[in-house]
Amino acid sequence: GKRRNPLLDMYRNWAVHYDQDAREAEAAAEKYNAMTQALASRSPAGAASVGVRQEMSRLDAKDLANKVWDFEAKLRDPRPGNAARAAAEAEKPYKDEWNEYVGARNSYVAAAAQHALRVKANTELIQQLRAYAEQNRAEGDGFKADQYTAQADSLMKQVSSEESLAKHYEAMAARITKVLPSLWDMGYTAASFAAYKENPGGNLPSSQLMPYTVAPPPMDLVMKAYAAQAAEAAKAAMAAPR
């Protein structure tokens, strides 16, 4: 079956009970006024009824039901939901591309960091190889010294290549980073335009309507006001000359 909105049901029940209580109070006041007229010919005609109507007007009782139904219409308004879906659909290709660019940038950053670590480790190894070469040459073993020197020279070429790759990857990551804000802005613009087409008035979704809920005046205060009006009418009737 159709799902009901508990919040909406609560406000509808409040409005119905409030209107029913107001009608009953007004009927009781009119009945009391008729009884006081029988006691005193000069009693203020309809004083209690007039007072009740004035109090109802002051409390905006007649407008409450309209406000509740207006709030219900906002809760059921499909335009905010349609706008959100349209915005998400329009933004999706840009968001997917943005995620792809971010993934590529992160890969370049990781590769640059990896090559930088290799450069550091190989540089330390080159220093050790050259130290071994010098030591063997000092000990008269020129053959081993030349081997260590050749290894150090070969490793130096590898370090130079890795340094170039690390700088290249860092530059690519920087270029992608500069593109990301404009790509994000394009997605935001597409989403905003799609949302405006579905909801040009900018109506709020139901999740943001709580600050604008309609609540009737507390019933105990309303009944006290009715009682005060009836007491004033009774006092006036009793004080009238017979």
Residue pairs with C-beta under 8 A, 6 or more apart in sequence:
5 75
7 75
7 213
8 72
8 75
11 68
11 71
11 72
11 213
11 214
11 215
12 68
12 72
14 68
14 215
14 216
15 64
15 65
15 68
15 214
15 216
17 219
18 61
18 64
18 216
18 217
18 219
18 222
19 61
19 64
19 65
21 219
21 222
21 223
22 56
22 61
22 222
25 52
25 222
25 223
25 226
26 49
26 52
26 53
26 56
28 226
28 230
29 48
29 49
29 51
29 52
29 226
29 229
29 230
29 233
30 46
30 48
30 49
32 48
32 230
32 233
32 234
33 43
33 45
33 46
33 47
33 48
33 49
33 233
36 43
36 48
36 233
36 234
36 237
37 43
37 45
37 237
39 237
39 238
40 237
40 238
40 240
40 242
41 240
41 242
42 240
42 241
43 233
43 236
43 237
43 240
44 233
44 236
44 237
44 240
47 232
47 233
47 236
48 229
48 230
48 233
51 229
51 230
51 232
51 233
52 226
52 229
55 222
55 225
55 226
55 229
56 62
59 217
59 222
59 225
61 216
64 214
64 216
67 214
68 214
70 214
71 209
71 212
71 213
71 214
74 203
74 204
74 206
74 209
74 212
75 206
75 209
77 203
79 198
79 199
79 201
79 203
80 199
80 203
80 204
80 205
80 206
81 205
82 198
82 199
83 194
83 195
83 196
83 198
83 199
84 195
84 205
86 194
86 195
86 197
86 198
87 191
87 192
87 194
87 195
88 191
89 194
90 190
90 191
90 193
90 194
91 187
91 188
91 190
91 191
91 194
94 183
94 184
94 186
94 187
94 190
95 187
97 183
98 180
98 183
98 184
98 187
101 176
101 179
101 180
101 183
102 176
102 180
104 176
105 172
105 173
105 176
105 177
105 180
108 169
108 170
108 172
108 173
108 176
109 169
109 170
109 173
111 165
111 166
111 169
112 165
112 166
112 167
112 169
112 170
112 173
113 166
115 162
115 163
115 165
115 166
115 169
116 166
118 159
118 162
119 159
119 162
119 163
119 166
122 155
122 158
122 159
122 162
123 159
125 155
126 152
126 155
126 156
126 159
129 148
129 149
129 151
129 152
129 155
130 148
130 149
130 152
132 144
132 145
132 148
133 144
133 145
133 146
133 147
133 148
133 149
133 152
134 145
136 142
136 144
136 145
136 148
137 145
204 212
